[in-house]
């Protein structure tokens, strides 16, 4: 089951990168390029180190940024992108938490 979590985490990070790249191309806002770069760096880091604590922290930050965005700017004219940037990090947090707990369980 642990390998499935690892693959899901990597898949979610790639989805976040792609959705932000597409949003950047469509909207020409600068924010999505930061999300794209962040997701790529996190995916590379995850691929190399399997650091689930960093992924959990970044997922929380990602969620908070987009909650702030919704409160401050509203759902905007791109509701699919905002929804993906809010829901995917929730799933990312859940899977990385499961991976972290599994890792701690195996250490005992």
Buried (B, 14 or more C-beta within 10 A) or exposed (E): EEEEBBEBBBBBBEBBBEBBBBBBEEBEEEBBBEBBEBBBEBBEBBEEEBBBEBBBEBBBEBBEBBEEBBEEEEEEEBEEBBBBBBEBBBBBBBBBBBBBEBBEEEEE
